[in-house]
Each structure stands twice: as structure tokens, then as C-alpha cells.
Amino acid sequence: MFRKKIWTFLFLALFGVIVYGSPTQNNTDYKNWSMQELLFSINNDLLNPTDKAICIEYYLQKAKEENIPGDIINAYRKKVFLVEDFTLQSKYADSLLQFTLQINDMQAIGSAYNTMSYIEYVHKNYKKALEYGLQAEDYLKKTDDEYTLNKVKYAIGSIYYHLEDFDKSAQVTKESMLYYQSQLNDSSNAYNNLRGYISNIYALSKTSFRQQKNDTIKLLLQEGYQAAKKLKSKDRTLETAYFDLIHGMYDHRLQQYTSSDSLLSKALPPIQSNGDYANEHLVYLYLGKNAWDRGQKEKALSYFQKIETLYKESNFANTELSEAFNYLITYYQEKKDLEKELYYTKLLMELSSELHKNNSKLSSFLHTHLDTKKLEASKQKLEYELSRSQSQIKGLYALVTILIFIVFMGLVYYQKTQQKLQQQYKHLIQESPKHPIQLSQRLQQESVASSVSVEFTESQQPLNTTQVLIRKLEDFEQKKGYLQKITQDELARQFGTNRNTLSKFFNEEKNINFSDYLKHLRIQHAVRELTYNPKLHLLNLTGLADEFGFGSSKSFSNAFKEIAKISVTDFIKMRQQDEDFKDMDQSKSSI
């Protein structure tokens, strides 16, 4: 009879899958099903979620009616893992716990506490998860079920890891790992023991990484890779990917970025296929850190923003992944983008607040990286700077207007200055002789001057001192003695007089001191030569200074500007633009 019902059920189930995609039954049908029929449908995913929930409820009620503790426990566990709502999960898990306490089954009670621990862990309530996990361990220690006990220890180690109590995490995980290692030769459960052993190696290597125990990491990775080779193909690919992840993180620490990128990239697809978004984004974090440390900050940014997307879409982040937000803040600090910097600071504050709330005993990371007071101070500073920046922008139009006005006035001033320079330039050209003194004229003047040996007038009357000095000075100017480096004492000796007499002569007759007298003669000569001698335009300022008797280009430039009322560079530039000078330059070149 039972066989007939099963075959009938299978036929109906298959018909329902073909026609509707999943069997559709009314509540009365489920109520009349046997526990075996209900359990078969539940376990083989033949029902949609709504019908499955109804089916589990009937399965639970039948188990209670028939008073079968194992099925009651199984039904409660299925109700827990069917729903995703935290409140409903907690409600069903509590019902499971109360039932196991009622029947006083140590193993069942321990497993029930472990279920409650798992629910809190999934929802990141790590402190509560730890309480339930430790209670599960206490009850299971009173049983002979070492396999379940060490599964619980593995879970407790993971909770300690998230609470950043790495020493306790390592201790508990190591105990679990050693148990599974000792059971590898147990043929009755060998494969599950191997899986448990490998999972604990991975967990311990991750903890050792956070503890910076580099030698331990290398040994664990070596053992992990070796053990993973014994797994079935699909399992081997996944477990190897997790060890590649730790290996890639480790190589990043050693600044072996190329090797790290290769390992992380290889680990990513299997981890993605496993739906493990937490470790998927841990891969992104370290790919981003590799790029950042190599100066590829734009590339790093794309990886860090994937973690931001994960947080915004699923509200998931932990102390490891939150590191990405610090990089994002630093990036926009460097870019001086106050809005983005403020945005990520607020985002990090939000994450910090959530982690503080759920994990009040988190230690170094929260204190160092997610200190709420420091983040709040940073946020307030950014808001102030952004507000001030916006206020400055409001006044920008006025500032731009002022700047435009200043530029306009500057242009007007420049034009007026150029006009004055042009006028002064034309004045200098007009005041200079139209033709430079030729070499023959200079020689003739020098010979005439040298023939006068005695200073007498035509009537042979002796000249007075002033008249003598005037004639000697005229001779000095004709011979361009001022182009030589000469002092007043040397000139007095050449004139057969003394310094005081010569100085008095300059002051009374010329109304100028000797130094200014030389400067004026030299600059007048310079203006004339630069006006009519294109070859001099080929010299730089130092060459011109030497040509016109000055000791340096600076003294020449200063003297030219002082006396000619125009800079020597402006004068030369303007002269070169004159058509008559261009013609003169061409004719000189042709000669």
C-alpha cells in the first residue's frame, strides 16, 4: 500500500513539474500526505517557497502528533532556514531550543544553540552569536558527538575572528583543525573530515595573516594546497581559490604585486561562482591596494568603488572591507574634491556606527580606523570647508568682475605706457645725429686735436684754467675717452690738474658730477650707435655694456633707463621695427 502511494505521489509530482514547473496542491492535499511524502517534497525542492512553508508546517504538526523528537527537531530547523527574515528565524530557532530543553537531549540542545548562533552571525550580531556558540560548545562537550562539537568550534573561531580577538580565534580553530586531521583515516566519514580539515586550515591562515605571523602563513598555505589536491574536482577548484586569496593577500604584504594580482585574479571566478560576495570583495580590496601602491590610483578606485556598491546594495561591510573607504577618502583629499571626500567620510561614519553598535568589543581596528569621534570631527571640518567654499563661489562673480576691471585698467595702463615709450623713443631718434661719425672723420678730428700743443687763443693770449679744461674735455669727448674705464683721478692727471679742480669744474660749469657726466656721454653714444649700427643689435646686454664702457649689463641697463627714459630692450625692439632700420640692416648685409 505504501509503495503504491509513493508511486502515485511521484507520478503527480512529475506531472506537476512538467505542466506547471512545480507541483500545485491545496492545503487539504498536504494535510492528507504522510510524513514521508511531505519530507520527500521538502528535501527534493519540488515545491515553490509558499507551498514548501505549508508543507514544513504540516510535517512539524504530524511529527508532534506522532511524538517523533528527531522529526520535530528537523522540522524546526527547516523552518529556520526556509525564511530570511531575522525575526522569524529567531522565533523558529527559539522554538527549536525550547523543545530540545524540554526533552533534555544534550546533543540536540547544543545543536539548537549552534543554530541560534548561526542566525546572529549571519546578521552580524557577533557578540550574541558568540554567547550562543559558547553555550552550544558547553552542551556538546557533555556528549560523544565530537564531529558536531568541532564544527561548533570552527564557527566560534570565525566569530572571534570578526570580533578581532585573533588569539582566541587561532586557539579554537587550531583545536578544530587538529581534530579533523586526526580523523582523516576514518573511512566512514573521511571526505567530510577532509573538508573540515581544509576549512580550518583556511580559517587559521586568514587569522595568522591578521596576526602577521608570516612563517605560519607559509606553512599553512603549503599544507592547504596539498590537502586540497585530495578533493573532488569541483571542491578542489573552490578550496584552492580560497588559498589563492590568502596567498595573494600575503604577496601584497611582501610587495610582490605582480604575483599577488595573478593569484587574486585566479581566485576570483570560483569565489564568485560560490556566491561568496564577502570574499569576492576582499579580492577587489587587495587588487585595489596593489594598484594603489604601484601608483595606479584610477585603477584602484574602480576596485574600491565595487566595495562601496556592495555596501550600499546589501548593507554588508566588515572591518576588512571598510578599509576601502579610507582609500576613497584619501583619493578625493588628494583631488581636493570636498564633496566626494565628505560623502565618503559620512559613509564611513555610517559603517563605523553600525559596526560599533553590533560589535562594541571590537578592538584595534575600530579604534584606529573607525574612531567615531575622529570621523565626526573630520566631517564637521569638511562641512565647514565646503560651506566656506560655496560662500566663496557666491562671491566669485563679483571677484571675476573686479578682475576683469583690473585687467582692463591694466591694458589701458599698458597702452598708455607703450605710447609714452613710443614718444620717448621717437624723441631719442630725433635728438640723435642722422648719420654716425665715420672712422675718417674721427681720425681727422684726432689729428687736429693732437696738433694743438700749447693752449693759446689766436691773439696768443694765455687761456685760463676753465678754458683749458673745456678744450681738453672737448678733445676727450671727440676721442670718445668716456668709453674707456677711467676714474676722475686719472682724467685729472691727463688734463694736468688735480681732482679737486676737476671736480669743481664739473659741478660749476657742467652742473653734474663726474660719474653722471660719464654715464650721460656713454648713453648718448649708445643711443646713437644703436640707432644707426645694426651690427650692435647682434650683441647681448653684456656685450653692449662692454662696448659702451660699462662694467656690467645691470649697470648699463639701469643707466640707459635712467637717462633715456626707456629700457634698452624696449629701445632695441622698437628700433628693429622701424622700416628705415630694416632697410639699413639689409644694405649693411649686402655690403
Secondary structure as GFF3:
##gff-version 3
##sequence-region A 1 591
A	DSSP	alpha_helix	2	20	.	.	.	ID=ss1
A	DSSP	alpha_helix	27	32	.	.	.	ID=ss2
A	DSSP	alpha_helix	35	43	.	.	.	ID=ss3
A	DSSP	alpha_helix	49	65	.	.	.	ID=ss4
A	DSSP	alpha_helix	69	82	.	.	.	ID=ss5
A	DSSP	alpha_helix	86	103	.	.	.	ID=ss6
A	DSSP	alpha_helix	106	122	.	.	.	ID=ss7
A	DSSP	alpha_helix	126	140	.	.	.	ID=ss8
A	DSSP	alpha_helix	146	162	.	.	.	ID=ss9
A	DSSP	alpha_helix	166	182	.	.	.	ID=ss10
A	DSSP	alpha_helix	190	211	.	.	.	ID=ss11
A	DSSP	alpha_helix	214	228	.	.	.	ID=ss12
A	DSSP	alpha_helix	233	253	.	.	.	ID=ss13
A	DSSP	alpha_helix	257	273	.	.	.	ID=ss14
A	DSSP	alpha_helix	277	293	.	.	.	ID=ss15
A	DSSP	alpha_helix	297	314	.	.	.	ID=ss16
A	DSSP	alpha_helix	323	334	.	.	.	ID=ss17
A	DSSP	alpha_helix	338	358	.	.	.	ID=ss18
A	DSSP	alpha_helix	364	369	.	.	.	ID=ss19
A	DSSP	alpha_helix	372	394	.	.	.	ID=ss20
A	DSSP	alpha_helix	396	431	.	.	.	ID=ss21
A	DSSP	alpha_helix	439	451	.	.	.	ID=ss22
A	DSSP	alpha_helix	465	478	.	.	.	ID=ss23
A	DSSP	three_ten_helix	481	483	.	.	.	ID=ss24
A	DSSP	alpha_helix	488	494	.	.	.	ID=ss25
A	DSSP	alpha_helix	499	505	.	.	.	ID=ss26
A	DSSP	pi_helix	506	510	.	.	.	ID=ss27
A	DSSP	alpha_helix	514	532	.	.	.	ID=ss28
A	DSSP	three_ten_helix	534	538	.	.	.	ID=ss29
A	DSSP	alpha_helix	541	547	.	.	.	ID=ss30
A	DSSP	alpha_helix	553	564	.	.	.	ID=ss31
A	DSSP	alpha_helix	568	577	.	.	.	ID=ss32
A	DSSP	alpha_helix	579	590	.	.	.	ID=ss33
###
